[in-house]
């Protein structure tokens, strides 16, 4: 029986297996759908669909830099055990390498990695390792120069937090120090000009309500808000923040960059599992889940 694209799609929808695995299963079973499902189950390749509903909030962020371009990629798993797995780390490193050549995460999922789309490489890994995995985010950054920093590294250029910093000038050591600052402090934007207007407006509204509760006149309130907004901006915008590596604690990041003869032109910070709601589980339950596959 001829193995058609429609049959392959049907088998993939039923099992979550990769395209090439689904095609091979149908070829091996002469197009018999039920037999192909059994073939995939025997090979352990039909597990991915069952895992896909599980929360994947662990994993790794990997960073890669080539010349004036850098990329940060987040690949999630269900447990931290998998993040320490050598096969998982090798796959994440390979995905980050491929990411240097594409524009966004959707293009990355479709990009070739060792003869298969990255999405299928992930599906195969789910079947083999036995946990749900997702390629969640990818961010690129360009500039005259780009440096990378990884916090809580689990392997080469991968860990819990990945930071990229773009800059002009020659002092890469200071730029990397600023990347460490970004990992620790998590600024909202490079400067006031880059700050999301919605964030600023929300803060102004909160400060206005707080000031009005004091019962002071509107003219005084306006002055109070102005001063507090400037303080807020110094706390959330990178160039205005007190630099964590400053000896006296008074030097801002912008001042540190200027003193080193560099200009920070952009940054990226990705933290593993950021924004994912994770169901709390005790350690014993987590171990038991891993043991059950």
PEGIMO-V281445 format. One record per pair of residues at least 12 apart in sequence whose ideal C-beta (glycine too) atoms are under 6 Angstrom apart, sorted by sequence separation. I is the first residue (numbers start at 1). J is the second residue. D is the distance in whole Angstrom. If there is no record, write none. Layout:
i/j/d
I/J/D
I/J/D
//
This chain:
i/j/d
150/162/5
240/252/6
241/253/5
61/74/5
98/111/5
165/178/6
211/224/5
243/256/5
8/22/5
25/39/5
149/163/5
165/179/5
239/253/5
8/23/5
25/40/5
60/75/6
98/113/5
238/253/5
239/254/4
59/75/5
148/164/5
163/179/4
59/76/4
75/92/5
208/225/6
59/77/4
146/164/6
147/165/5
207/225/5
7/26/6
58/77/5
94/113/6
163/182/5
56/76/4
146/166/5
163/183/5
56/77/6
58/79/5
207/228/5
56/78/5
58/80/5
73/95/6
145/167/5
161/183/5
3/26/4
17/40/5
60/83/5
73/96/5
95/118/6
141/164/5
143/166/3
3/27/6
21/45/5
54/78/6
59/83/5
144/168/5
11/36/6
15/40/5
58/83/6
141/166/5
147/172/5
73/99/5
109/135/6
149/176/6
3/31/6
17/45/5
71/99/4
147/175/5
1/30/5
17/46/6
71/100/5
147/176/5
203/232/5
1/31/3
62/92/5
108/138/5
149/179/4
15/46/4
149/180/6
16/48/4
60/92/5
64/96/5
147/179/6
151/183/4
16/49/3
105/138/4
15/49/6
62/96/4
66/100/6
91/125/6
64/100/6
99/138/5
192/233/5
192/237/6
191/237/5
188/236/4
189/237/5
190/238/5
191/239/5
82/131/5
187/238/4
78/131/4
77/131/5
78/132/6
77/133/5
76/134/5
75/135/6
76/136/5
184/244/6
74/136/5
74/137/4
181/244/5
73/138/5
89/155/4
92/158/6
72/139/5
177/245/5
71/140/5
70/141/5
83/154/6
69/142/5
68/142/6
48/123/5
51/126/5
68/143/6
178/253/6
56/132/5
68/144/6
70/146/4
56/133/6
48/126/4
54/132/4
56/134/5
68/146/6
70/148/6
48/127/5
47/127/5
52/132/6
51/132/4
65/146/5
45/127/5
44/127/5
65/148/5
63/148/4
182/267/6
174/260/4
182/269/5
171/260/4
72/162/4
171/261/6
171/262/5
72/164/6
169/261/5
169/262/3
60/154/6
63/157/5
70/164/4
62/157/6
167/262/5
168/263/5
62/158/4
167/264/5
60/158/5
63/162/4
166/265/5
166/266/4
61/162/4
18/120/4
165/267/5
164/268/4
18/123/5
18/124/6
163/269/5
162/270/5
161/271/5
160/272/5
143/265/5
141/266/6
141/268/5
139/268/5
130/293/4
72/268/5
74/270/5
72/270/5
61/270/5
81/290/6
61/272/5
79/290/6
59/272/6
57/273/4
57/276/4
57/278/4
55/278/6
//
